[in-house]
């Protein structure tokens, strides 16, 4: 009977894993089957390096959106990663138990807030504040908002990884004369590096793929970024804003834009994985 249960659950888990792999494969198949012919039709250099996006004239250059997505993602990393990592370290090793019971649900609540609500917060709170320094709807505003949005992902994954480090690491560091702070930052944090990197990857993936919140605070101007305080349009915003009425080559160009975005996410994941492997070695 026990063997039968084990075999049944093994089959269920295998099917679940296979369904996940199949879903990714089908997404890749759809995007590349639709996107590659479109890029070839428009011209790879015109599509990827073109600086003008004029659908009415059949001019489709997505370089401004690519650069904007990179800038906004880097900005969100600068804001969210240090704050998220330090918060995770505090919750794992420094936070009093009573305060932890309050802070932890708050972090989890952040993860459950819809992106449109974050967008309203950015539009009503961040934009008026930053308008005083000339920013308003800009790269800076979008970076700050996305930095806030990726915090719960980074904090939850990083804290779980930190708490999974064996206690013997900590006690061994103390036995060698290290203080609590030194043991945490010199021993425990490096030991949890792989999990921390995984949390950062998930956070960056959310940042580069976020749409609704960015639309509300980034300005949505399909031009090359001219400064931190200027409005931009990201790849995701470009797709959402125009897919509703796009037809023929315009629609195909938007699907090809989604393919480029998908490739960017794959490259980011690959780079983080390589960095993680180098750190381990």
VOGU-3710 file (C-alpha; in Angstrom, 3 decimals, decimal comma):
1> xxxxxxxxxx> 0,000/0,000/0,000  2,808/2,404/0,875  4,552/1,629/-2,418  1,315/2,336/-4,279  0,935/5,736/-2,570  4,544/6,633/-3,281  4,150/5,635/-6,922  0,911/7,632/-7,240  2,401/10,804/-5,781  5,516/10,366/-7,899
11> xxxxxxxxxx> 3,347/10,284/-11,023  1,369/13,342/-9,848  4,531/15,350/-9,145  6,048/14,284/-12,471  2,933/15,399/-14,337  2,929/18,735/-12,496  6,584/19,344/-13,331  5,992/18,293/-16,943  3,033/20,691/-17,205  5,237/23,556/-16,030
21> xxxxxxxxxx> 7,952/22,704/-18,546  5,359/22,301/-21,293  3,855/25,707/-20,488  7,247/27,410/-20,828  7,892/25,537/-24,068  4,521/26,575/-25,544  5,108/30,219/-24,590  8,533/30,121/-26,234  7,092/28,434/-29,318  4,333/31,032/-29,696
31> xxxxxxxxxx> 6,574/34,047/-29,166  9,388/32,910/-31,441  7,059/31,537/-34,140  5,294/34,905/-34,316  8,184/37,187/-33,462  11,076/35,981/-35,623  9,220/36,333/-38,983  8,060/39,812/-37,937  11,582/40,917/-37,029  12,808/39,547/-40,361
41> xxxxxxxxxx> 10,022/41,411/-42,205  10,742/44,745/-40,511  14,508/44,227/-40,461  16,457/43,220/-37,333  18,485/46,444/-37,208  15,480/48,672/-37,901  13,430/46,885/-35,272  16,023/46,555/-32,501  18,031/49,729/-33,102  15,394/52,006/-34,590
51> xxxxxxxxxx> 14,616/55,087/-32,523  11,168/55,855/-33,976  7,921/54,078/-33,166  5,248/55,282/-35,632  2,685/52,520/-36,281  0,669/54,658/-38,708  3,750/54,908/-40,939  4,764/51,261/-40,422  7,905/52,396/-38,577  8,667/50,101/-35,661
61> xxxxxxxxxx> 11,871/50,825/-33,747  11,934/49,609/-30,147  15,336/50,898/-29,014  13,749/53,662/-26,863  11,617/51,057/-25,072  14,581/48,709/-24,606  16,735/51,453/-23,087  13,840/52,641/-20,903  13,218/49,111/-19,591  16,908/48,710/-18,751
71> xxxxxxxxxx> 17,080/52,080/-16,971  13,920/51,481/-14,949  15,010/47,950/-14,006  18,463/49,118/-12,897  16,847/51,902/-10,877  14,500/49,465/-9,150  17,461/47,205/-8,325  19,358/50,126/-6,785  16,320/50,974/-4,648  14,905/47,552/-3,840
81> xxxxxxxxxx> 17,821/45,127/-3,480  19,802/46,830/-0,653  16,635/47,735/1,257  15,113/44,273/0,781  18,292/42,413/1,729  18,915/44,500/4,852  15,280/44,073/5,900  15,551/40,297/5,453  18,731/40,223/7,566  17,039/42,288/10,269
91> xxxxxxxxxx> 13,961/40,031/10,338  16,059/36,884/10,418  18,696/37,792/13,023  18,048/41,111/14,742  14,293/41,634/15,019  12,677/41,002/18,455  10,027/38,237/18,304  7,122/40,539/19,196  8,094/43,058/16,520  8,604/40,229/14,030
101> xxxxxxxxxx> 4,968/39,177/14,440  3,995/42,664/13,260  6,570/43,275/10,529  6,357/39,880/8,843  2,595/40,080/8,088  3,182/43,625/6,830  5,759/42,387/4,338  3,429/39,602/3,227  0,637/42,143/2,835  2,851/44,137/0,464
111> xxxxxxxxxx> 3,154/41,041/-1,714  -0,619/40,760/-1,976  -1,328/44,335/-3,058  -2,370/44,474/-6,745  -0,041/46,333/-9,074  -2,806/48,768/-10,039  -2,987/49,869/-6,381  0,759/50,474/-6,405  0,191/52,494/-9,562  -2,436/54,654/-7,866
121> xxxxxxxxxx> -0,078/55,177/-4,938  2,671/56,264/-7,292  0,340/58,558/-9,239  -1,233/60,202/-6,199  1,726/60,268/-3,780  5,084/59,842/-5,532  4,383/61,894/-8,654  3,249/65,075/-6,784  6,217/64,821/-4,397  8,770/64,344/-7,176
131> xxxxxxxxxx> 7,221/67,097/-9,275  8,718/69,545/-6,784  12,196/68,581/-8,001  11,169/68,438/-11,649  10,677/64,686/-11,959  6,943/63,937/-11,988  6,220/61,023/-14,315  9,722/59,858/-15,073  12,368/57,155/-14,848  13,031/58,138/-11,236
141> xxxxxxxxxx> 9,394/57,753/-10,216  9,041/54,396/-11,962  12,288/53,155/-10,392  11,197/54,136/-6,889  7,792/52,518/-7,319  9,194/49,289/-8,750  11,825/49,237/-6,005  8,989/49,222/-3,473  7,070/46,566/-5,402  9,921/44,048/-5,503
151> xxxxxxxxxx> 10,647/44,372/-1,760  8,317/41,587/-0,532  9,682/39,101/-3,063  13,295/39,765/-2,102  12,581/39,937/1,636  10,573/36,705/1,844  12,952/34,586/-0,228  16,089/36,031/1,367  14,765/35,645/4,917  13,812/32,027/4,276
161> xxxxxxxxxx> 17,294/31,329/2,909  18,965/33,038/5,856  16,944/31,065/8,390  17,774/27,796/6,612  21,503/28,204/7,352  22,461/25,648/10,047  22,866/27,034/13,557  26,288/25,402/13,747  27,631/28,078/11,398  26,605/30,808/13,803
171> xxxxxxxxxx> 27,827/29,057/16,952  31,101/28,172/15,253  31,683/31,829/14,376  30,958/32,870/17,967  33,328/30,200/19,257  36,082/31,723/17,127  35,516/35,110/18,757  33,206/36,804/16,253  30,544/39,211/17,449  26,893/38,680/16,583
181> xxxxxxxxxx> 27,028/41,251/13,776  30,249/39,856/12,348  28,916/36,298/12,459  25,797/37,369/10,583  27,462/39,383/7,822  30,672/37,345/7,461  29,315/33,805/7,845  25,529/33,480/7,652  24,836/35,869/4,774  27,517/34,335/2,485
191> xxxxxxxxxx> 26,204/30,866/3,362  22,718/31,881/2,161  24,035/33,499/-1,031  22,288/31,164/-3,475  18,855/31,759/-1,933  19,445/35,503/-1,752  20,402/35,572/-5,431  17,247/33,604/-6,253  15,159/36,234/-4,475  16,908/39,014/-6,373
201> xxxxxxxxxx> 16,272/37,208/-9,672  12,563/36,906/-8,878  12,430/40,568/-7,886  14,185/41,711/-11,055  11,870/39,528/-13,119  8,883/41,261/-11,585  10,435/44,677/-12,122  11,180/44,195/-15,817  7,793/42,569/-16,431  5,644/45,048/-14,497
211> xxxxxxxxxx> 3,125/46,927/-16,624  0,168/48,704/-15,044  2,054/50,506/-12,293  4,732/51,657/-14,745  2,137/52,962/-17,197  0,716/55,220/-14,506  3,999/56,848/-13,429  6,545/56,585/-16,267  5,103/59,137/-18,703  4,674/56,714/-21,664
221> xxxxxxxxxx> 6,752/58,663/-24,176  8,220/56,376/-26,903  11,467/58,330/-27,170  15,025/57,695/-26,043  15,489/58,625/-22,364  16,958/62,099/-22,011  17,511/62,061/-18,287  16,468/60,608/-14,971  13,642/63,123/-14,659  12,165/62,518/-18,133
231> xxxxxxxxxx> 9,234/60,345/-19,156  9,748/57,019/-20,932  7,836/54,022/-22,234  8,929/50,495/-21,345  8,515/47,368/-23,449  5,617/46,096/-21,358  3,836/49,465/-21,410  4,217/49,652/-25,181  2,484/46,293/-25,613  -0,410/47,037/-23,266
241> xxxxxxxxxx> -1,072/50,554/-24,543  -1,397/49,547/-28,194  -2,407/45,880/-28,353  -6,092/46,718/-27,968  -6,349/48,410/-31,359  -3,311/47,051/-33,226  -3,805/45,110/-36,461  -1,670/43,406/-39,120  2,019/44,376/-38,955  1,441/46,621/-35,939
251> xxxxxxxxxx> 0,079/43,702/-33,931  2,879/41,439/-35,083  5,443/44,056/-34,038  3,956/44,137/-30,546  4,210/40,346/-30,318  7,842/40,620/-31,444  8,323/43,193/-28,670  7,089/40,567/-26,221  9,637/38,137/-27,651  12,438/40,649/-27,030
261> xxxxxxxxxx> 11,213/41,145/-23,467  11,178/37,389/-22,936  14,761/37,150/-24,201  15,816/39,920/-21,805  14,368/38,006/-18,858  16,167/34,835/-19,951  19,457/36,734/-20,250  19,038/38,273/-16,791  18,326/34,877/-15,231  21,334/33,385/-17,009
271> xxxxxxxxxx> 23,644/36,177/-15,866  22,540/35,859/-12,253  22,981/32,073/-12,418  26,510/32,476/-13,771  27,363/35,000/-11,079  25,986/32,650/-8,451  28,081/29,757/-9,771  31,217/31,910/-9,792  30,556/32,986/-6,226  30,206/29,359/-5,137
281> x> 33,490/28,406/-6,771
//
